Amino acid sequence: MDLKRAIKNEVKITDVPKDMTSLLKIEVSPAGQAVIEREANDVEAVWNHVKDTQPFRNMGSSLERWGNSAEVQHLKELD
């Protein structure tokens, strides 16, 4: 949430092209870059803290089982 808030508060988009297929130029101030980087580092720190916990491993196992379920296989067949 903090990372999302930092990007929303610090990134300003101007000169939006009329043709949206064109590239969009985004400039972030040095102070804004520091805020966004700090929040991104917090996300990495939390990830490193939880990645080896039992609930996280359980979630990974559950996602693997779901990925091999009949429901997902049916959706793959539809694609």
mmJSON file of the N, C-alpha and C atoms, coordinates in Angstrom:
{"data_MODEL":{"atom_site":{
"group_PDB":["ATOM","ATOM","ATOM","ATOM","ATOM","ATOM","ATOM","ATOM","ATOM","ATOM","ATOM","ATOM","ATOM","ATOM","ATOM","ATOM","ATOM","ATOM","ATOM","ATOM","ATOM","ATOM","ATOM","ATOM","ATOM","ATOM","ATOM","ATOM","ATOM","ATOM","ATOM","ATOM","ATOM","ATOM","ATOM","ATOM","ATOM","ATOM","ATOM","ATOM","ATOM","ATOM","ATOM","ATOM","ATOM","ATOM","ATOM","ATOM","ATOM","ATOM","ATOM","ATOM","ATOM","ATOM","ATOM","ATOM","ATOM","ATOM","ATOM","ATOM","ATOM","ATOM","ATOM","ATOM","ATOM","ATOM","ATOM","ATOM","ATOM","ATOM","ATOM","ATOM","ATOM","ATOM","ATOM","ATOM","ATOM","ATOM","ATOM","ATOM","ATOM","ATOM","ATOM","ATOM","ATOM","ATOM","ATOM","ATOM","ATOM","ATOM","ATOM","ATOM","ATOM","ATOM","ATOM","ATOM","ATOM","ATOM","ATOM","ATOM","ATOM","ATOM","ATOM","ATOM","ATOM","ATOM","ATOM","ATOM","ATOM","ATOM","ATOM","ATOM","ATOM","ATOM","ATOM","ATOM","ATOM","ATOM","ATOM","ATOM","ATOM","ATOM","ATOM","ATOM","ATOM","ATOM","ATOM","ATOM","ATOM","ATOM","ATOM","ATOM","ATOM","ATOM","ATOM","ATOM","ATOM","ATOM","ATOM","ATOM","ATOM","ATOM","ATOM","ATOM","ATOM","ATOM","ATOM","ATOM","ATOM","ATOM","ATOM","ATOM","ATOM","ATOM","ATOM","ATOM","ATOM","ATOM","ATOM","ATOM","ATOM","ATOM","ATOM","ATOM","ATOM","ATOM","ATOM","ATOM","ATOM","ATOM","ATOM","ATOM","ATOM","ATOM","ATOM","ATOM","ATOM","ATOM","ATOM","ATOM","ATOM","ATOM","ATOM","ATOM","ATOM","ATOM","ATOM","ATOM","ATOM","ATOM","ATOM","ATOM","ATOM","ATOM","ATOM","ATOM","ATOM","ATOM","ATOM","ATOM","ATOM","ATOM","ATOM","ATOM","ATOM","ATOM","ATOM","ATOM","ATOM","ATOM","ATOM","ATOM","ATOM","ATOM","ATOM","ATOM","ATOM","ATOM","ATOM","ATOM","ATOM","ATOM","ATOM","ATOM","ATOM","ATOM","ATOM","ATOM","ATOM","ATOM","ATOM","ATOM","ATOM","ATOM","ATOM","ATOM","ATOM"],
"id":[1,2,3,4,5,6,7,8,9,10,11,12,13,14,15,16,17,18,19,20,21,22,23,24,25,26,27,28,29,30,31,32,33,34,35,36,37,38,39,40,41,42,43,44,45,46,47,48,49,50,51,52,53,54,55,56,57,58,59,60,61,62,63,64,65,66,67,68,69,70,71,72,73,74,75,76,77,78,79,80,81,82,83,84,85,86,87,88,89,90,91,92,93,94,95,96,97,98,99,100,101,102,103,104,105,106,107,108,109,110,111,112,113,114,115,116,117,118,119,120,121,122,123,124,125,126,127,128,129,130,131,132,133,134,135,136,137,138,139,140,141,142,143,144,145,146,147,148,149,150,151,152,153,154,155,156,157,158,159,160,161,162,163,164,165,166,167,168,169,170,171,172,173,174,175,176,177,178,179,180,181,182,183,184,185,186,187,188,189,190,191,192,193,194,195,196,197,198,199,200,201,202,203,204,205,206,207,208,209,210,211,212,213,214,215,216,217,218,219,220,221,222,223,224,225,226,227,228,229,230,231,232,233,234,235,236,237],
"type_symbol":["N","C","C","N","C","C","N","C","C","N","C","C","N","C","C","N","C","C","N","C","C","N","C","C","N","C","C","N","C","C","N","C","C","N","C","C","N","C","C","N","C","C","N","C","C","N","C","C","N","C","C","N","C","C","N","C","C","N","C","C","N","C","C","N","C","C","N","C","C","N","C","C","N","C","C","N","C","C","N","C","C","N","C","C","N","C","C","N","C","C","N","C","C","N","C","C","N","C","C","N","C","C","N","C","C","N","C","C","N","C","C","N","C","C","N","C","C","N","C","C","N","C","C","N","C","C","N","C","C","N","C","C","N","C","C","N","C","C","N","C","C","N","C","C","N","C","C","N","C","C","N","C","C","N","C","C","N","C","C","N","C","C","N","C","C","N","C","C","N","C","C","N","C","C","N","C","C","N","C","C","N","C","C","N","C","C","N","C","C","N","C","C","N","C","C","N","C","C","N","C","C","N","C","C","N","C","C","N","C","C","N","C","C","N","C","C","N","C","C","N","C","C","N","C","C","N","C","C","N","C","C","N","C","C","N","C","C"],
"label_atom_id":["N","CA","C","N","CA","C","N","CA","C","N","CA","C","N","CA","C","N","CA","C","N","CA","C","N","CA","C","N","CA","C","N","CA","C","N","CA","C","N","CA","C","N","CA","C","N","CA","C","N","CA","C","N","CA","C","N","CA","C","N","CA","C","N","CA","C","N","CA","C","N","CA","C","N","CA","C","N","CA","C","N","CA","C","N","CA","C","N","CA","C","N","CA","C","N","CA","C","N","CA","C","N","CA","C","N","CA","C","N","CA","C","N","CA","C","N","CA","C","N","CA","C","N","CA","C","N","CA","C","N","CA","C","N","CA","C","N","CA","C","N","CA","C","N","CA","C","N","CA","C","N","CA","C","N","CA","C","N","CA","C","N","CA","C","N","CA","C","N","CA","C","N","CA","C","N","CA","C","N","CA","C","N","CA","C","N","CA","C","N","CA","C","N","CA","C","N","CA","C","N","CA","C","N","CA","C","N","CA","C","N","CA","C","N","CA","C","N","CA","C","N","CA","C","N","CA","C","N","CA","C","N","CA","C","N","CA","C","N","CA","C","N","CA","C","N","CA","C","N","CA","C","N","CA","C","N","CA","C","N","CA","C","N","CA","C","N","CA","C","N","CA","C","N","CA","C"],
"label_alt_id":[null,null,null,null,null,null,null,null,null,null,null,null,null,null,null,null,null,null,null,null,null,null,null,null,null,null,null,null,null,null,null,null,null,null,null,null,null,null,null,null,null,null,null,null,null,null,null,null,null,null,null,null,null,null,null,null,null,null,null,null,null,null,null,null,null,null,null,null,null,null,null,null,null,null,null,null,null,null,null,null,null,null,null,null,null,null,null,null,null,null,null,null,null,null,null,null,null,null,null,null,null,null,null,null,null,null,null,null,null,null,null,null,null,null,null,null,null,null,null,null,null,null,null,null,null,null,null,null,null,null,null,null,null,null,null,null,null,null,null,null,null,null,null,null,null,null,null,null,null,null,null,null,null,null,null,null,null,null,null,null,null,null,null,null,null,null,null,null,null,null,null,null,null,null,null,null,null,null,null,null,null,null,null,null,null,null,null,null,null,null,null,null,null,null,null,null,null,null,null,null,null,null,null,null,null,null,null,null,null,null,null,null,null,null,null,null,null,null,null,null,null,null,null,null,null,null,null,null,null,null,null,null,null,null,null,null,null],
"label_comp_id":["MET","MET","MET","ASP","ASP","ASP","LEU","LEU","LEU","LYS","LYS","LYS","ARG","ARG","ARG","ALA","ALA","ALA","ILE","ILE","ILE","LYS","LYS","LYS","ASN","ASN","ASN","GLU","GLU","GLU","VAL","VAL","VAL","LYS","LYS","LYS","ILE","ILE","ILE","THR","THR","THR","ASP","ASP","ASP","VAL","VAL","VAL","PRO","PRO","PRO","LYS","LYS","LYS","ASP","ASP","ASP","MET","MET","MET","THR","THR","THR","SER","SER","SER","LEU","LEU","LEU","LEU","LEU","LEU","LYS","LYS","LYS","ILE","ILE","ILE","GLU","GLU","GLU","VAL","VAL","VAL","SER","SER","SER","PRO","PRO","PRO","ALA","ALA","ALA","GLY","GLY","GLY","GLN","GLN","GLN","ALA","ALA","ALA","VAL","VAL","VAL","ILE","ILE","ILE","GLU","GLU","GLU","ARG","ARG","ARG","GLU","GLU","GLU","ALA","ALA","ALA","ASN","ASN","ASN","ASP","ASP","ASP","VAL","VAL","VAL","GLU","GLU","GLU","ALA","ALA","ALA","VAL","VAL","VAL","TRP","TRP","TRP","ASN","ASN","ASN","HIS","HIS","HIS","VAL","VAL","VAL","LYS","LYS","LYS","ASP","ASP","ASP","THR","THR","THR","GLN","GLN","GLN","PRO","PRO","PRO","PHE","PHE","PHE","ARG","ARG","ARG","ASN","ASN","ASN","MET","MET","MET","GLY","GLY","GLY","SER","SER","SER","SER","SER","SER","LEU","LEU","LEU","GLU","GLU","GLU","ARG","ARG","ARG","TRP","TRP","TRP","GLY","GLY","GLY","ASN","ASN","ASN","SER","SER","SER","ALA","ALA","ALA","GLU","GLU","GLU","VAL","VAL","VAL","GLN","GLN","GLN","HIS","HIS","HIS","LEU","LEU","LEU","LYS","LYS","LYS","GLU","GLU","GLU","LEU","LEU","LEU","ASP","ASP","ASP"],
"label_asym_id":["A","A","A","A","A","A","A","A","A","A","A","A","A","A","A","A","A","A","A","A","A","A","A","A","A","A","A","A","A","A","A","A","A","A","A","A","A","A","A","A","A","A","A","A","A","A","A","A","A","A","A","A","A","A","A","A","A","A","A","A","A","A","A","A","A","A","A","A","A","A","A","A","A","A","A","A","A","A","A","A","A","A","A","A","A","A","A","A","A","A","A","A","A","A","A","A","A","A","A","A","A","A","A","A","A","A","A","A","A","A","A","A","A","A","A","A","A","A","A","A","A","A","A","A","A","A","A","A","A","A","A","A","A","A","A","A","A","A","A","A","A","A","A","A","A","A","A","A","A","A","A","A","A","A","A","A","A","A","A","A","A","A","A","A","A","A","A","A","A","A","A","A","A","A","A","A","A","A","A","A","A","A","A","A","A","A","A","A","A","A","A","A","A","A","A","A","A","A","A","A","A","A","A","A","A","A","A","A","A","A","A","A","A","A","A","A","A","A","A","A","A","A","A","A","A","A","A","A","A","A","A","A","A","A","A","A","A"],
"label_entity_id":["1","1","1","1","1","1","1","1","1","1","1","1","1","1","1","1","1","1","1","1","1","1","1","1","1","1","1","1","1","1","1","1","1","1","1","1","1","1","1","1","1","1","1","1","1","1","1","1","1","1","1","1","1","1","1","1","1","1","1","1","1","1","1","1","1","1","1","1","1","1","1","1","1","1","1","1","1","1","1","1","1","1","1","1","1","1","1","1","1","1","1","1","1","1","1","1","1","1","1","1","1","1","1","1","1","1","1","1","1","1","1","1","1","1","1","1","1","1","1","1","1","1","1","1","1","1","1","1","1","1","1","1","1","1","1","1","1","1","1","1","1","1","1","1","1","1","1","1","1","1","1","1","1","1","1","1","1","1","1","1","1","1","1","1","1","1","1","1","1","1","1","1","1","1","1","1","1","1","1","1","1","1","1","1","1","1","1","1","1","1","1","1","1","1","1","1","1","1","1","1","1","1","1","1","1","1","1","1","1","1","1","1","1","1","1","1","1","1","1","1","1","1","1","1","1","1","1","1","1","1","1","1","1","1","1","1","1"],
"label_seq_id":[1,1,1,2,2,2,3,3,3,4,4,4,5,5,5,6,6,6,7,7,7,8,8,8,9,9,9,10,10,10,11,11,11,12,12,12,13,13,13,14,14,14,15,15,15,16,16,16,17,17,17,18,18,18,19,19,19,20,20,20,21,21,21,22,22,22,23,23,23,24,24,24,25,25,25,26,26,26,27,27,27,28,28,28,29,29,29,30,30,30,31,31,31,32,32,32,33,33,33,34,34,34,35,35,35,36,36,36,37,37,37,38,38,38,39,39,39,40,40,40,41,41,41,42,42,42,43,43,43,44,44,44,45,45,45,46,46,46,47,47,47,48,48,48,49,49,49,50,50,50,51,51,51,52,52,52,53,53,53,54,54,54,55,55,55,56,56,56,57,57,57,58,58,58,59,59,59,60,60,60,61,61,61,62,62,62,63,63,63,64,64,64,65,65,65,66,66,66,67,67,67,68,68,68,69,69,69,70,70,70,71,71,71,72,72,72,73,73,73,74,74,74,75,75,75,76,76,76,77,77,77,78,78,78,79,79,79],
"pdbx_PDB_ins_code":[null,null,null,null,null,null,null,null,null,null,null,null,null,null,null,null,null,null,null,null,null,null,null,null,null,null,null,null,null,null,null,null,null,null,null,null,null,null,null,null,null,null,null,null,null,null,null,null,null,null,null,null,null,null,null,null,null,null,null,null,null,null,null,null,null,null,null,null,null,null,null,null,null,null,null,null,null,null,null,null,null,null,null,null,null,null,null,null,null,null,null,null,null,null,null,null,null,null,null,null,null,null,null,null,null,null,null,null,null,null,null,null,null,null,null,null,null,null,null,null,null,null,null,null,null,null,null,null,null,null,null,null,null,null,null,null,null,null,null,null,null,null,null,null,null,null,null,null,null,null,null,null,null,null,null,null,null,null,null,null,null,null,null,null,null,null,null,null,null,null,null,null,null,null,null,null,null,null,null,null,null,null,null,null,null,null,null,null,null,null,null,null,null,null,null,null,null,null,null,null,null,null,null,null,null,null,null,null,null,null,null,null,null,null,null,null,null,null,null,null,null,null,null,null,null,null,null,null,null,null,null,null,null,null,null,null,null],
"Cartn_x":[0.825,0.0,0.873,1.967,2.844,3.525,3.928,4.556,3.566,2.334,1.303,1.069,1.0,0.783,1.962,3.192,4.376,4.381,4.047,4.018,2.924,1.759,0.649,1.005,1.693,2.017,3.232,4.16,5.429,5.567,4.793,4.904,3.855,4.312,3.419,3.499,2.351,2.304,1.743,2.525,2.095,2.3,1.765,1.919,1.508,0.305,-0.196,-0.435,0.145,-0.013,-1.449,-1.864,-3.209,-3.339,-2.299,-2.27,-1.656,-2.482,-2.007,-1.036,-0.848,0.129,1.538,1.642,2.951,3.526,4.805,5.444,5.085,4.978,4.605,5.842,6.115,7.288,6.869,7.583,7.308,8.592,8.49,9.638,9.319,10.295,10.139,11.272,10.92,11.933,12.876,14.081,15.005,14.402,13.669,13.027,11.977,11.224,10.22,10.854,11.976,12.695,13.12,13.584,14.032,12.863,11.707,10.532,10.097,10.025,9.596,10.591,11.871,12.894,12.827,12.624,12.528,11.349,10.205,9.034,9.246,9.901,10.185,11.125,12.083,12.994,12.241,11.234,10.414,9.678,9.187,8.494,9.463,10.685,11.688,12.038,12.149,12.487,11.385,10.134,9.025,9.003,9.21,9.246,10.308,11.506,12.582,12.243,11.47,11.088,10.046,9.116,8.013,8.209,9.155,9.238,9.504,10.098,10.395,9.463,8.392,7.47,6.519,5.97,5.062,3.815,3.149,1.97,2.308,3.465,3.861,4.107,4.786,5.024,3.702,2.778,1.461,0.736,0.836,0.185,0.766,2.086,2.73,2.247,2.153,1.668,0.218,-0.583,-1.997,-2.131,-1.315,-1.37,-0.933,0.049,0.475,-0.638,-1.297,-2.414,-3.542,-3.858,-4.908,-4.533,-3.256,-2.805,-2.938,-2.948,-3.094,-4.513,-5.443,-6.813,-7.567,-8.664,-9.512,-10.072,-10.38,-10.922,-9.941,-8.691,-7.675,-7.407,-7.39,-7.189,-8.304,-9.528,-10.663,-10.475,-10.013,-9.783,-8.68,-7.661,-6.591,-7.126,-8.019,-8.631,-9.45,-10.096,-10.888,-9.999,-8.793,-7.877,-7.404],
"Cartn_y":[-1.187,0.0,1.256,1.233,2.399,2.651,1.557,1.716,2.329,1.832,2.372,3.854,4.192,5.591,6.461,5.951,6.719,6.989,5.966,6.163,7.159,7.015,7.93,9.371,9.569,10.917,11.513,10.68,11.192,11.177,10.366,10.28,11.199,12.119,13.038,12.75,12.54,12.249,13.475,14.003,15.165,14.887,15.714,15.589,14.202,13.78,12.487,12.589,11.697,11.764,11.473,12.104,11.873,10.436,9.933,8.557,7.7,6.947,6.2,5.083,4.791,3.773,4.35,5.678,6.318,6.1,6.32,6.19,7.365,7.11,8.104,8.434,9.71,10.13,10.409,9.777,9.968,10.447,11.554,12.075,12.063,11.623,11.571,12.384,13.264,14.104,13.232,13.711,12.942,12.596,13.535,13.253,12.155,12.225,11.2,9.846,9.835,8.586,7.957,8.784,8.28,7.67,8.331,7.816,6.484,6.422,5.194,4.07,4.372,3.349,2.827,3.725,3.318,2.362,2.695,1.83,0.501,0.517,-0.727,-1.604,-1.005,-1.77,-2.396,-1.697,-2.256,-3.502,-3.463,-4.623,-5.798,-5.547,-6.61,-7.16,-6.293,-6.738,-7.634,-7.256,-8.078,-9.411,-9.377,-10.614,-11.556,-11.046,-11.88,-12.415,-11.675,-12.088,-13.215,-13.181,-14.147,-15.331,-15.262,-16.279,-17.691,-17.843,-19.168,-19.589,-18.842,-19.184,-20.295,-21.008,-22.119,-21.667,-20.577,-20.153,-19.839,-19.256,-18.923,-20.198,-21.174,-22.447,-23.159,-23.1,-23.718,-23.084,-21.768,-21.075,-21.557,-21.691,-22.17,-23.558,-24.449,-25.808,-25.784,-24.951,-24.846,-24.339,-23.365,-22.841,-23.898,-24.704,-25.772,-26.795,-27.181,-28.133,-27.544,-26.264,-25.615,-25.563,-25.285,-25.215,-26.533,-27.631,-28.957,-29.508,-28.675,-29.138,-29.295,-30.035,-30.239,-28.912,-28.02,-26.711,-25.941,-25.91,-25.184,-25.903,-27.224,-27.972,-27.671,-27.564,-27.229,-25.822,-24.868,-23.522,-23.514,-24.335,-24.427,-24.98,-25.941,-26.524,-25.471,-24.581,-23.526,-22.555,-22.313,-21.405,-22.033],
"Cartn_z":[0.0,0.0,0.0,0.799,0.867,-0.468,-1.161,-2.47,-3.449,-3.446,-4.339,-4.049,-2.764,-2.367,-2.795,-2.633,-3.014,-4.514,-5.307,-6.762,-7.127,-6.503,-6.805,-6.448,-5.325,-4.875,-5.568,-5.997,-6.502,-8.02,-8.717,-10.176,-10.797,-11.604,-12.298,-13.79,-14.408,-15.839,-16.542,-17.468,-18.236,-19.717,-20.535,-21.985,-22.476,-22.114,-22.572,-24.072,-24.859,-26.312,-26.733,-27.821,-28.337,-28.831,-29.442,-29.919,-28.808,-28.11,-26.936,-27.289,-28.573,-28.947,-28.914,-28.821,-28.728,-27.342,-27.231,-25.928,-25.043,-23.778,-22.79,-21.978,-21.804,-21.044,-19.603,-18.667,-17.246,-16.585,-15.861,-15.128,-13.648,-12.85,-11.405,-10.794,-9.871,-9.227,-8.403,-8.116,-7.28,-5.915,-5.33,-4.041,-4.205,-5.281,-5.561,-5.8,-6.505,-6.736,-5.417,-4.494,-3.193,-2.42,-2.447,-1.742,-2.338,-3.653,-4.326,-4.074,-4.147,-3.907,-2.47,-1.519,-0.112,0.089,-0.5,-0.364,-1.078,-2.238,-2.955,-2.13,-1.452,-0.601,0.567,1.076,2.149,1.665,0.431,-0.128,-0.202,-0.658,-0.752,0.631,1.622,2.979,3.543,3.33,3.818,3.088,1.774,0.981,1.547,1.786,2.316,3.7,4.461,5.807,5.79,4.848,4.857,3.91,2.994,1.947,2.46,3.615,4.143,5.283,5.498,6.574,6.13,7.087,6.789,6.018,6.415,5.641,4.187,3.95,2.579,1.777,2.392,1.701,1.441,2.407,2.208,1.03,0.914,-0.195,-1.518,-1.579,-2.801,-3.18,-2.207,-2.466,-2.935,-2.301,-2.696,-4.124,-4.492,-5.863,-6.875,-6.526,-7.432,-7.625,-6.517,-6.626,-7.467,-7.248,-8.016,-9.499,-9.787,-11.177,-11.908,-11.166,-11.764,-11.621,-11.164,-10.937,-12.253,-12.173,-13.352,-13.862,-12.934,-13.324,-14.21,-13.797,-14.57,-15.886,-15.859,-17.099,-18.097,-17.597,-18.457,-19.074,-18.253,-18.776,-19.832,-19.629,-20.635,-21.941,-21.839,-23.045,-23.807,-23.063,-23.702,-24.465,-23.942,-24.628,-25.907],
"occupancy":[1.0,1.0,1.0,1.0,1.0,1.0,1.0,1.0,1.0,1.0,1.0,1.0,1.0,1.0,1.0,1.0,1.0,1.0,1.0,1.0,1.0,1.0,1.0,1.0,1.0,1.0,1.0,1.0,1.0,1.0,1.0,1.0,1.0,1.0,1.0,1.0,1.0,1.0,1.0,1.0,1.0,1.0,1.0,1.0,1.0,1.0,1.0,1.0,1.0,1.0,1.0,1.0,1.0,1.0,1.0,1.0,1.0,1.0,1.0,1.0,1.0,1.0,1.0,1.0,1.0,1.0,1.0,1.0,1.0,1.0,1.0,1.0,1.0,1.0,1.0,1.0,1.0,1.0,1.0,1.0,1.0,1.0,1.0,1.0,1.0,1.0,1.0,1.0,1.0,1.0,1.0,1.0,1.0,1.0,1.0,1.0,1.0,1.0,1.0,1.0,1.0,1.0,1.0,1.0,1.0,1.0,1.0,1.0,1.0,1.0,1.0,1.0,1.0,1.0,1.0,1.0,1.0,1.0,1.0,1.0,1.0,1.0,1.0,1.0,1.0,1.0,1.0,1.0,1.0,1.0,1.0,1.0,1.0,1.0,1.0,1.0,1.0,1.0,1.0,1.0,1.0,1.0,1.0,1.0,1.0,1.0,1.0,1.0,1.0,1.0,1.0,1.0,1.0,1.0,1.0,1.0,1.0,1.0,1.0,1.0,1.0,1.0,1.0,1.0,1.0,1.0,1.0,1.0,1.0,1.0,1.0,1.0,1.0,1.0,1.0,1.0,1.0,1.0,1.0,1.0,1.0,1.0,1.0,1.0,1.0,1.0,1.0,1.0,1.0,1.0,1.0,1.0,1.0,1.0,1.0,1.0,1.0,1.0,1.0,1.0,1.0,1.0,1.0,1.0,1.0,1.0,1.0,1.0,1.0,1.0,1.0,1.0,1.0,1.0,1.0,1.0,1.0,1.0,1.0,1.0,1.0,1.0,1.0,1.0,1.0,1.0,1.0,1.0,1.0,1.0,1.0,1.0,1.0,1.0,1.0,1.0,1.0],
"B_iso_or_equiv":[0.0,0.0,0.0,0.0,0.0,0.0,0.0,0.0,0.0,0.0,0.0,0.0,0.0,0.0,0.0,0.0,0.0,0.0,0.0,0.0,0.0,0.0,0.0,0.0,0.0,0.0,0.0,0.0,0.0,0.0,0.0,0.0,0.0,0.0,0.0,0.0,0.0,0.0,0.0,0.0,0.0,0.0,0.0,0.0,0.0,0.0,0.0,0.0,0.0,0.0,0.0,0.0,0.0,0.0,0.0,0.0,0.0,0.0,0.0,0.0,0.0,0.0,0.0,0.0,0.0,0.0,0.0,0.0,0.0,0.0,0.0,0.0,0.0,0.0,0.0,0.0,0.0,0.0,0.0,0.0,0.0,0.0,0.0,0.0,0.0,0.0,0.0,0.0,0.0,0.0,0.0,0.0,0.0,0.0,0.0,0.0,0.0,0.0,0.0,0.0,0.0,0.0,0.0,0.0,0.0,0.0,0.0,0.0,0.0,0.0,0.0,0.0,0.0,0.0,0.0,0.0,0.0,0.0,0.0,0.0,0.0,0.0,0.0,0.0,0.0,0.0,0.0,0.0,0.0,0.0,0.0,0.0,0.0,0.0,0.0,0.0,0.0,0.0,0.0,0.0,0.0,0.0,0.0,0.0,0.0,0.0,0.0,0.0,0.0,0.0,0.0,0.0,0.0,0.0,0.0,0.0,0.0,0.0,0.0,0.0,0.0,0.0,0.0,0.0,0.0,0.0,0.0,0.0,0.0,0.0,0.0,0.0,0.0,0.0,0.0,0.0,0.0,0.0,0.0,0.0,0.0,0.0,0.0,0.0,0.0,0.0,0.0,0.0,0.0,0.0,0.0,0.0,0.0,0.0,0.0,0.0,0.0,0.0,0.0,0.0,0.0,0.0,0.0,0.0,0.0,0.0,0.0,0.0,0.0,0.0,0.0,0.0,0.0,0.0,0.0,0.0,0.0,0.0,0.0,0.0,0.0,0.0,0.0,0.0,0.0,0.0,0.0,0.0,0.0,0.0,0.0,0.0,0.0,0.0,0.0,0.0,0.0],
"pdbx_formal_charge":[null,null,null,null,null,null,null,null,null,null,null,null,null,null,null,null,null,null,null,null,null,null,null,null,null,null,null,null,null,null,null,null,null,null,null,null,null,null,null,null,null,null,null,null,null,null,null,null,null,null,null,null,null,null,null,null,null,null,null,null,null,null,null,null,null,null,null,null,null,null,null,null,null,null,null,null,null,null,null,null,null,null,null,null,null,null,null,null,null,null,null,null,null,null,null,null,null,null,null,null,null,null,null,null,null,null,null,null,null,null,null,null,null,null,null,null,null,null,null,null,null,null,null,null,null,null,null,null,null,null,null,null,null,null,null,null,null,null,null,null,null,null,null,null,null,null,null,null,null,null,null,null,null,null,null,null,null,null,null,null,null,null,null,null,null,null,null,null,null,null,null,null,null,null,null,null,null,null,null,null,null,null,null,null,null,null,null,null,null,null,null,null,null,null,null,null,null,null,null,null,null,null,null,null,null,null,null,null,null,null,null,null,null,null,null,null,null,null,null,null,null,null,null,null,null,null,null,null,null,null,null,null,null,null,null,null,null],
"auth_seq_id":[1,1,1,2,2,2,3,3,3,4,4,4,5,5,5,6,6,6,7,7,7,8,8,8,9,9,9,10,10,10,11,11,11,12,12,12,13,13,13,14,14,14,15,15,15,16,16,16,17,17,17,18,18,18,19,19,19,20,20,20,21,21,21,22,22,22,23,23,23,24,24,24,25,25,25,26,26,26,27,27,27,28,28,28,29,29,29,30,30,30,31,31,31,32,32,32,33,33,33,34,34,34,35,35,35,36,36,36,37,37,37,38,38,38,39,39,39,40,40,40,41,41,41,42,42,42,43,43,43,44,44,44,45,45,45,46,46,46,47,47,47,48,48,48,49,49,49,50,50,50,51,51,51,52,52,52,53,53,53,54,54,54,55,55,55,56,56,56,57,57,57,58,58,58,59,59,59,60,60,60,61,61,61,62,62,62,63,63,63,64,64,64,65,65,65,66,66,66,67,67,67,68,68,68,69,69,69,70,70,70,71,71,71,72,72,72,73,73,73,74,74,74,75,75,75,76,76,76,77,77,77,78,78,78,79,79,79],
"auth_comp_id":["MET","MET","MET","ASP","ASP","ASP","LEU","LEU","LEU","LYS","LYS","LYS","ARG","ARG","ARG","ALA","ALA","ALA","ILE","ILE","ILE","LYS","LYS","LYS","ASN","ASN","ASN","GLU","GLU","GLU","VAL","VAL","VAL","LYS","LYS","LYS","ILE","ILE","ILE","THR","THR","THR","ASP","ASP","ASP","VAL","VAL","VAL","PRO","PRO","PRO","LYS","LYS","LYS","ASP","ASP","ASP","MET","MET","MET","THR","THR","THR","SER","SER","SER","LEU","LEU","LEU","LEU","LEU","LEU","LYS","LYS","LYS","ILE","ILE","ILE","GLU","GLU","GLU","VAL","VAL","VAL","SER","SER","SER","PRO","PRO","PRO","ALA","ALA","ALA","GLY","GLY","GLY","GLN","GLN","GLN","ALA","ALA","ALA","VAL","VAL","VAL","ILE","ILE","ILE","GLU","GLU","GLU","ARG","ARG","ARG","GLU","GLU","GLU","ALA","ALA","ALA","ASN","ASN","ASN","ASP","ASP","ASP","VAL","VAL","VAL","GLU","GLU","GLU","ALA","ALA","ALA","VAL","VAL","VAL","TRP","TRP","TRP","ASN","ASN","ASN","HIS","HIS","HIS","VAL","VAL","VAL","LYS","LYS","LYS","ASP","ASP","ASP","THR","THR","THR","GLN","GLN","GLN","PRO","PRO","PRO","PHE","PHE","PHE","ARG","ARG","ARG","ASN","ASN","ASN","MET","MET","MET","GLY","GLY","GLY","SER","SER","SER","SER","SER","SER","LEU","LEU","LEU","GLU","GLU","GLU","ARG","ARG","ARG","TRP","TRP","TRP","GLY","GLY","GLY","ASN","ASN","ASN","SER","SER","SER","ALA","ALA","ALA","GLU","GLU","GLU","VAL","VAL","VAL","GLN","GLN","GLN","HIS","HIS","HIS","LEU","LEU","LEU","LYS","LYS","LYS","GLU","GLU","GLU","LEU","LEU","LEU","ASP","ASP","ASP"],
"auth_asym_id":["A","A","A","A","A","A","A","A","A","A","A","A","A","A","A","A","A","A","A","A","A","A","A","A","A","A","A","A","A","A","A","A","A","A","A","A","A","A","A","A","A","A","A","A","A","A","A","A","A","A","A","A","A","A","A","A","A","A","A","A","A","A","A","A","A","A","A","A","A","A","A","A","A","A","A","A","A","A","A","A","A","A","A","A","A","A","A","A","A","A","A","A","A","A","A","A","A","A","A","A","A","A","A","A","A","A","A","A","A","A","A","A","A","A","A","A","A","A","A","A","A","A","A","A","A","A","A","A","A","A","A","A","A","A","A","A","A","A","A","A","A","A","A","A","A","A","A","A","A","A","A","A","A","A","A","A","A","A","A","A","A","A","A","A","A","A","A","A","A","A","A","A","A","A","A","A","A","A","A","A","A","A","A","A","A","A","A","A","A","A","A","A","A","A","A","A","A","A","A","A","A","A","A","A","A","A","A","A","A","A","A","A","A","A","A","A","A","A","A","A","A","A","A","A","A","A","A","A","A","A","A","A","A","A","A","A","A"],
"auth_atom_id":["N","CA","C","N","CA","C","N","CA","C","N","CA","C","N","CA","C","N","CA","C","N","CA","C","N","CA","C","N","CA","C","N","CA","C","N","CA","C","N","CA","C","N","CA","C","N","CA","C","N","CA","C","N","CA","C","N","CA","C","N","CA","C","N","CA","C","N","CA","C","N","CA","C","N","CA","C","N","CA","C","N","CA","C","N","CA","C","N","CA","C","N","CA","C","N","CA","C","N","CA","C","N","CA","C","N","CA","C","N","CA","C","N","CA","C","N","CA","C","N","CA","C","N","CA","C","N","CA","C","N","CA","C","N","CA","C","N","CA","C","N","CA","C","N","CA","C","N","CA","C","N","CA","C","N","CA","C","N","CA","C","N","CA","C","N","CA","C","N","CA","C","N","CA","C","N","CA","C","N","CA","C","N","CA","C","N","CA","C","N","CA","C","N","CA","C","N","CA","C","N","CA","C","N","CA","C","N","CA","C","N","CA","C","N","CA","C","N","CA","C","N","CA","C","N","CA","C","N","CA","C","N","CA","C","N","CA","C","N","CA","C","N","CA","C","N","CA","C","N","CA","C","N","CA","C","N","CA","C","N","CA","C","N","CA","C","N","CA","C","N","CA","C","N","CA","C"],
"pdbx_PDB_model_num":[1,1,1,1,1,1,1,1,1,1,1,1,1,1,1,1,1,1,1,1,1,1,1,1,1,1,1,1,1,1,1,1,1,1,1,1,1,1,1,1,1,1,1,1,1,1,1,1,1,1,1,1,1,1,1,1,1,1,1,1,1,1,1,1,1,1,1,1,1,1,1,1,1,1,1,1,1,1,1,1,1,1,1,1,1,1,1,1,1,1,1,1,1,1,1,1,1,1,1,1,1,1,1,1,1,1,1,1,1,1,1,1,1,1,1,1,1,1,1,1,1,1,1,1,1,1,1,1,1,1,1,1,1,1,1,1,1,1,1,1,1,1,1,1,1,1,1,1,1,1,1,1,1,1,1,1,1,1,1,1,1,1,1,1,1,1,1,1,1,1,1,1,1,1,1,1,1,1,1,1,1,1,1,1,1,1,1,1,1,1,1,1,1,1,1,1,1,1,1,1,1,1,1,1,1,1,1,1,1,1,1,1,1,1,1,1,1,1,1,1,1,1,1,1,1,1,1,1,1,1,1,1,1,1,1,1,1]
}}}
